[in-house]
Amino acid sequence: MKISTSDECYRHFLKLNGLDGDGDPDLVGLFAFALVERERLDWIDYREKEGTGEPTTDAIQAWYGQKPPAYFDEKLKQAVTRFDLYARGYLADDIDAAKKVGAQDAVRSLRADVNGSRTTIVKAIEEAQDQSGHYPTSHLPDRSGPARDRPP
């Protein structure tokens, strides 16, 4: 599709990116359109500074018309990249908070697993307690040192 006006450019990105869940134009497509329009406005400013004045409708159509399809594809890629960087920056605090919550949940889960394992070990030792009321110690590491550090 050959693009020759701002409206056609808008419709081009709308066709490529569609609508969001609310029925509004996709933000990446709108951003790509804005990148093209910014360049068009820069071109108009340049023309005015050079003394050629504001472009005619035909000149604007020629400006769009000389852009190959790859130009619009590149603007879409730039929009995706910039939108991604912006979104990550905008959401950085929320992302960090979610990572912390995830890490805290993982630690809680590990603690629960460890505590569950301790409970199982303690139960096994209690069940193995001999009839004299002593815990079997053959499977425990040597604990030399003051009596207060040793199990009863």
C-alpha positions as CSV (number, residue, x, y, z in Angstrom):
1,M,0.0,0.0,0.0
2,K,1.4,3.4,-1.0
3,I,0.9,5.9,1.7
4,S,0.4,9.6,0.7
5,T,-1.4,11.2,3.7
6,S,-1.4,11.4,7.4
7,D,-4.8,9.6,7.5
8,E,-3.5,6.8,5.3
9,C,-0.5,6.5,7.6
10,Y,-2.7,6.2,10.7
11,R,-4.9,3.6,9.0
12,H,-1.8,1.6,8.0
13,F,-0.6,1.2,11.6
14,L,-4.2,0.6,12.7
15,K,-4.5,-2.2,10.2
16,L,-1.1,-3.7,11.3
17,N,-1.7,-3.4,15.0
18,G,-5.4,-3.5,15.4
19,L,-7.3,-2.5,18.5
20,D,-6.7,-3.1,22.1
21,G,-9.1,-4.9,24.5
22,D,-11.1,-1.7,25.0
23,G,-11.6,-1.1,21.3
24,D,-9.0,1.7,21.1
25,P,-6.1,1.7,18.6
26,D,-3.2,-0.3,19.8
27,L,-0.7,1.9,21.6
28,V,2.4,0.6,19.7
29,G,0.6,1.5,16.4
30,L,-0.2,4.9,17.7
31,F,3.4,5.4,18.8
32,A,4.7,4.3,15.4
33,F,2.3,6.8,13.8
34,A,3.5,9.5,16.1
35,L,7.1,8.8,15.1
36,V,6.3,9.2,11.4
37,E,4.3,12.4,12.2
38,R,7.2,13.8,14.2
39,E,9.5,13.4,11.3
40,R,6.9,15.0,9.0
41,L,6.7,18.0,11.3
42,D,10.5,18.2,11.5
43,W,10.6,18.2,7.7
44,I,8.0,21.1,7.7
45,D,10.0,23.0,10.3
46,Y,13.2,22.5,8.2
47,R,11.4,23.8,5.1
48,E,10.2,26.9,6.9
49,K,13.7,27.6,8.3
50,E,15.2,27.2,4.8
51,G,12.7,29.8,3.5
52,T,10.6,27.5,1.3
53,G,7.6,28.0,3.5
54,E,4.9,25.6,4.5
55,P,4.5,22.7,2.1
56,T,1.5,22.3,-0.1
57,T,-0.8,19.3,0.1
58,D,1.0,17.9,-3.0
59,A,4.4,18.3,-1.3
60,I,3.2,16.5,1.8
61,Q,1.8,13.7,-0.4
62,A,5.1,13.5,-2.2
63,W,6.9,13.3,1.2
64,Y,4.8,10.3,2.3
65,G,4.9,8.8,-1.2
66,Q,8.7,8.7,-1.4
67,K,8.8,6.6,1.8
68,P,9.3,2.9,1.0
69,P,7.3,0.2,2.9
70,A,10.5,-0.6,4.8
71,Y,10.4,2.9,6.3
72,F,7.0,2.3,8.0
73,D,8.2,-1.2,9.1
74,E,11.2,0.4,10.7
75,K,9.0,3.0,12.5
76,L,6.9,0.1,13.9
77,K,10.1,-1.7,15.1
78,Q,11.3,1.6,16.7
79,A,7.9,2.0,18.4
80,V,8.0,-1.5,19.8
81,T,11.5,-1.0,21.2
82,R,10.8,2.5,22.6
83,F,7.5,1.4,24.1
84,D,9.1,-1.6,25.7
85,L,11.9,0.6,27.3
86,Y,9.4,3.1,28.4
87,A,7.1,0.5,29.9
88,R,9.9,-1.2,31.8
89,G,11.1,2.2,33.2
90,Y,7.5,3.2,34.1
91,L,6.9,-0.2,35.8
92,A,10.3,-0.6,37.3
93,D,9.1,-0.2,40.9
94,D,6.2,-2.5,40.4
95,I,8.5,-5.1,38.8
96,D,11.0,-4.9,41.6
97,A,8.2,-5.2,44.2
98,A,6.8,-8.3,42.4
99,K,10.3,-9.8,42.3
100,K,10.7,-9.2,46.1
101,V,7.3,-10.8,46.8
102,G,8.3,-13.8,44.6
103,A,11.6,-14.2,46.4
104,Q,9.8,-13.9,49.8
105,D,7.3,-16.6,48.8
106,A,10.1,-18.8,47.6
107,V,11.9,-18.4,51.0
108,R,8.7,-19.2,52.9
109,S,8.1,-22.3,50.8
110,L,11.7,-23.5,51.4
111,R,11.3,-22.8,55.1
112,A,8.1,-24.8,55.2
113,D,9.8,-27.7,53.3
114,V,12.7,-27.5,55.8
115,N,10.4,-27.4,58.8
116,G,8.4,-30.3,57.4
117,S,11.7,-32.2,57.0
118,R,12.7,-31.4,60.6
119,T,9.3,-32.5,61.8
120,T,9.7,-35.8,60.0
121,I,13.3,-36.3,61.3
122,V,12.2,-35.5,64.9
123,K,9.3,-38.0,64.6
124,A,11.6,-40.7,63.3
125,I,14.0,-40.1,66.2
126,E,11.2,-40.1,68.7
127,E,9.9,-43.4,67.3
128,A,13.3,-44.9,67.5
129,Q,13.7,-43.9,71.1
130,D,14.7,-47.0,73.1
131,Q,12.6,-48.2,76.0
132,S,15.1,-46.8,78.5
133,G,14.1,-43.3,77.4
134,H,17.2,-42.5,75.5
135,Y,17.5,-41.4,71.9
136,P,19.6,-43.6,69.7
137,T,22.8,-41.7,68.9
138,S,24.7,-43.9,66.5
139,H,23.3,-41.8,63.5
140,L,24.1,-38.4,65.1
141,P,27.3,-36.5,64.5
142,D,29.9,-36.4,67.3
143,R,29.1,-33.4,69.5
144,S,32.1,-33.0,71.7
145,G,31.9,-30.0,74.0
146,P,30.0,-28.8,77.0
147,A,27.0,-30.8,78.1
148,R,24.6,-27.9,77.4
149,D,25.4,-28.3,73.7
150,R,24.6,-32.0,73.6
151,P,21.1,-33.5,73.4
152,P,19.8,-35.0,76.6
